[in-house]
Amino acid sequence: MAELTWTETAPGVWKAVIGFPDGLTPLSLIGAAPRTEALAQMVPARLPFGLDLVSVTEAGGGRLMLALPLEDEEKLYGTGLQFMRMNQRGRTRYLRVNSDPKQDTGETHAPVPFYVSDRGYGVLIDTARAVTMHLGSTMRLAETRKEDALDRNRDSGWRATLRSERAEIRIPEEGAGIYLFGGPALGDAVRRYNLFCGGGALPPKWGLGFWHRVPAMYSAEEAIAEAREYRKRDFPCDVIGLEPGWHSRSYPVTYEWDAERFPDPKRFVDEMTDDGFRVNLWEHPYVSPESPIYDSLKPLSGDYTVWGGLAPDYSLNAAREIYERQHSAQHIGIGVSGYKLDECDGSELTNNAWMFPAHASFPSGLDGERMRQLYGLMFQKMTTDLFRSGNRRTYGLARASNAAASSLPCVLYSDLYDHKQFIRALCNSSFSGLLWSPEVRRARSAEDWVRRMQTVCFSPLAMLNAWGDGTKPWSFPEAAPIIRHYIKLRMRLQPYLYTAFARYREEGIPPFRAMPFAISPDEFASAEKRRLSLPALNTTDGAYGKRSEPQWDDQYMIGDAMLVAPLVEGEVEREVLLPAGSWIGLESGERYEGGGVIRVRAGIDTIPVFVRDGAVIPMTAALPHALRPGEQAPLELVHFGTKEGEGWVYDDDGETLDYERGACGWWKAAVRKTAEGGYEGEFTGPGGLPASYSGVKWRFAELGLNDDGDE
Amino acid sequence: MAELTWTETAPGVWKAVIGFPDGLTPLSLIGAAPRTEALAQMVPARLPFGLDLVSVTEAGGGRLMLALPLEDEEKLYGTGLQFMRMNQRGRTRYLRVNSDPKQDTGETHAPVPFYVSDRGYGVLIDTARAVTMHLGSTMRLAETRKEDALDRNRDSGWRATLRSERAEIRIPEEGAGIYLFGGPALGDAVRRYNLFCGGGALPPKWGLGFWHRVPAMYSAEEAIAEAREYRKRDFPCDVIGLEPGWHSRSYPVTYEWDAERFPDPKRFVDEMTDDGFRVNLWEHPYVSPESPIYDSLKPLSGDYTVWGGLAPDYSLNAAREIYERQHSAQHIGIGVSGYKLDECDGSELTNNAWMFPAHASFPSGLDGERMRQLYGLMFQKMTTDLFRSGNRRTYGLARASNAAASSLPCVLYSDLYDHKQFIRALCNSSFSGLLWSPEVRRARSAEDWVRRMQTVCFSPLAMLNAWGDGTKPWSFPEAAPIIRHYIKLRMRLQPYLYTAFARYREEGIPPFRAMPFAISPDEFASAEKRRLSLPALNTTDGAYGKRSEPQWDDQYMIGDAMLVAPLVEGEVEREVLLPAGSWIGLESGERYEGGGVIRVRAGIDTIPVFVRDGAVIPMTAALPHALRPGEQAPLELVHFGTKEGEGWVYDDDGETLDYERGACGWWKAAVRKTAEGGYEGEFTGPGGLPASYSGVKWRFAELGLNDDGDE
């Protein structure tokens, strides 16, 4: 057993090094400075166990295993963008980047070797290797008690995975940096992780509007016509995304505009901009022999190709410079707002296989395994830096990520399309410093369409991705008014959403977050017990049984005050776990008592959203697109329920990085009861109104928006 | 690049060693002597490339990679019990033992690091590690031509995986033995592999009868009653399998009879035997603390438990002796005929995870990774040896296997249940020295029931596994006569099936085999072209397209003369790829011209089976159970079609290993046309009739069995 030497590397963050790790890791690649000031302002950190209980041993086959103690009822969350479950306790997670996370192995677009416990701590393994974590899925002989061995024939308590008392993590041969993030609560550990990685990402304001991606082979004219249709039909939209066809060649890509479809890219982007749209460009990493940068990148690339294209080694400055020069000249310089990075995750599982192999070799010395783990991160960092160098923010999409990504303004997406899994991914991303878009593509029915659109409007990136099927928000005419309503509601909620992101940036609190952030393990457990019903073992279809505890992975918080409980096709009612206190239906105004499970009914025109009694939600008008610098709109401060309470408004120019140099402010909206039994509000902050708002209107004791004024 | 030194280790088998492999491997574990005499009698071996074109290099991350050349249209088959595809070309195969082969990763119950090419050679990596094979799924930059990079937007020939010119196999760090098996044909390479591994398995005659597994918690009385029901209802049956409930405790197991359900095991087995039934016992590897052998096995076990039970290290003589002593005394000594070894494959993928981890450590020095790869093989070997020591054959089931398994009389099965996948597994098992049972459990409908029963009756092990749902062959009354008919047809075909297995044993030719054994790559290609139709890319559901070539993985040969083309629920007709020559419908007598694709219709009462024109199929009566030593039945020699031709009959006592010492014989049944335009048959062999048969009856120019005489 080797010694672990722990140092408090930042307030509430302990570090130990095993072996002799070298080369790029997620932390060193992102290279963000820990937000030590914000860390220091948090409640004092606590770990539920002594550091002496964390051990590293050489196990079978010479494998280095890190072991951490687990309590009996402890739950573990995180490990990245997981689609199949929220509580990872009892699972072996193989955290490899993979574009087909269709089975519950741990492999996914964004596997993050970081987990948090509901006992209030987090564990990060900083390595570019694919890590295997046994999160209570292994049972040592030395710790097996006779009474653990039940008889499946007779004991109804039998389960395939015994409660193990420890998590075991396989450390890569060369070693790795280990980080422990203190609580006391789960949310504190996540905050410390996010702040240690540089704080959360703050998107530009337009990023929180509605996005639309046009069909792959659309021309400039067609894209412009599609954008104008949004304005004509009174659907807000901020971003038009172009898909593979904007390239002269794709699969592999040239990064050059197709001369036929986009004869004058600058004029195209200008026209879009004039109309209030940003242009986002799809791309992937593999460079076509027909790209002008192919020859110069070739000696800086891996020794395997993908679709006949180069896999450049962007850990090299020289390679980055070629990419950056080309992208600056061709895209960013003419006003493109960001990228959607596809295909950076690799697959062996679809009908066809594509990716450089793990044994590929890159000029920097990285192998294919590590490059694949880092590739998505590398592109996110590279494009973000490109915009940063022009004092511009970006907001984009990427299909792969890893640890240390909190500060990157990129949202994950997937070719998967199960609505429930998409909601679960939204929950799970909050544990790992990730953002996720449950993008809408097509729908089986108007009902499916509406339910998906409702969810995406309450997500980090509200996007209709019509690349493959050309759907529009009005594709189901009977549902179009509902869709318009929810896109407009998202626009009205921009001040609230933007403020939630600002807290992500400054305090590390995820803007969208799963229920374990909002309720204690005890509350969770008692709610579970109420809902828990064990179906009988199905001995033929699933020999090990399908018994599972409800995980409340189908509802989530936005900011502190709002809880979203989407419905999916076929549902007209559902259970909702409401934290303690009273809650008000955002639109219905209905009052619910929290501290347990309620049932709500919601017709197709409603997604159940709940606001804490007393909360003040800052809202604005249902603008056709987000506020641009210098533009103003009215600020509406909506007080829900009957309790005294408050809310916050963050504001800045919404577009540049000047906020990093202080060009921003926080305003507090507080509501008190008056002696007459009414309410009065106080709006205070750094001198006058936030620059983006033309005036403040209060609404008190709001019993729900009731469809007011957004159409 | 390291040097490879090749030696011809057996006729037509070349060996090279990379690194310093040590410890157990599949070949050393099985330890079967190569059948060098049979190998020497084969056509001279040929490889389609020079051995100098096989190389080993150190690639990215210090990985040792073996590379072999691939031709443009070459197809690769094998890699074990694969469910998702037959042609493995273009795939990366991760050959790890895994109980949930639901995705096409290469992981499966029986991953075998052996593949064969339709160009006529085979490649085996003899290691206990989980091997990764890139079977043409990687493309080196140095070999990428500009014209390989197509544009997916415009070129309809675009595909996600480019045709790579080489296979790359990752060799474990410590090295491995590499074996090349010569052709000239694919079938020759497979034969050499099987003969090198000791020849194929010859089951006892009763093994080829019908099997029934009773519900898990049945008592001795209930099991006997169930068996008698077979006799009463006139359904043949040879084996009754007991499931977990025969143990006093299972999950983990005791290996001890439950005193309540089986108060007198000896009497139970005797009663079964008297009635013509054999008893097969379900078990798994993990030993309960309540088993009397727990304490003595504990120091001989791995340092992790499964379900609270020990995972013994059966590479140790001392552990094997404990297992063997207990099994001899409690089961084999009282007449038990064999085992069904469950749960030896491990899972991280079901709703619950169970298995010792890769970093487990066993007293022999094996780690969990290698033990998991070898565990199924180890049990198969151990139980086979146990029966062998009493000069008895066994035939059993196992859920995990690996390379070098050809000589083991064990049939694989799975918790999966897709009928098409089950047929594909039957095809694929033939490339890797494996046997597979497409066992029947339940059915959605009478039609599903009949189609599954038809398939299983033409498989290595015809079993109804009612452990979970208590189904019987007569569960769908309207379908019962059809089921009875096909079980009886299987009984009538016993001489043909048994002879096909004898060729497996002596010549290494799989009794059940996929179409590439029977037709050349050219015939295959021209048939494919006829059937090939490319559906359009579905850009939303599967971004990489679902284009796939027909693989003819839904039909197979039994012996040389019989082709089976099952239908699944919902089908009333199908395409069949018929090799050149004329074929006669086994039952219908219809004549078909081969050398291409035909369409056949088959109502629910028929499974399309075709016999080569001129073939002589040895058959017998539809006995209620297989012939026991000393028993006799009539032998029927059925000549199909109009050509002159022949068939073979192998015979021995069907029960002991005396055939290994010469107590067996081969008889030839040849048909010639007479001058009068009729036919005459000659039955020749070692002195008189085969001992199992009371007389020989010829039937000439048979136009199909037409339901004669089997009811």
Interface residues (C-beta under 8 A of the other chain):
Chain A: A59 G60 G61 R63 M65 G90 R91 T92 Y94 D100 K102 Q103 D104 T105 T132 H134 S137 T138 M139 R140 L141 A142 T144 R145 K146 D148 A149 L150 D151 R152 N153 W158 R159 A160 T161 L162 E168 R170 A216 M217 P244 G245 H247 R249 S250 Y251 P252 S288 P289 E290 K298 S301 G302 D303 Y304 T305 V306 W307 G308 G309 L310 S347 E348 L349 T350 N351 N352 A353 W354 F356 P357 A358 H359 A360 S361 F362 L366 D367 G368 E369 R370 D415 Y417 R441 R442 W467 G468 D469 N538 T539 T540 D541 G542 A543 Y544 G545 K546 R547 S548
Chain B: A59 G60 G61 R63 M65 G90 R91 T92 Y94 D100 K102 Q103 D104 T105 T132 H134 S137 T138 M139 R140 L141 A142 T144 R145 K146 D148 A149 L150 D151 R152 N153 W158 R159 A160 T161 L162 E168 R170 A216 M217 P244 G245 H247 R249 S250 Y251 P252 S288 P289 E290 K298 S301 G302 D303 Y304 T305 V306 W307 G308 G309 L310 S347 E348 L349 T350 N351 N352 A353 W354 F356 P357 A358 H359 A360 S361 F362 L366 D367 G368 E369 R370 D415 Y417 R441 R442 W467 G468 D469 N538 T539 T540 D541 G542 A543 Y544 G545 K546 R547 S548
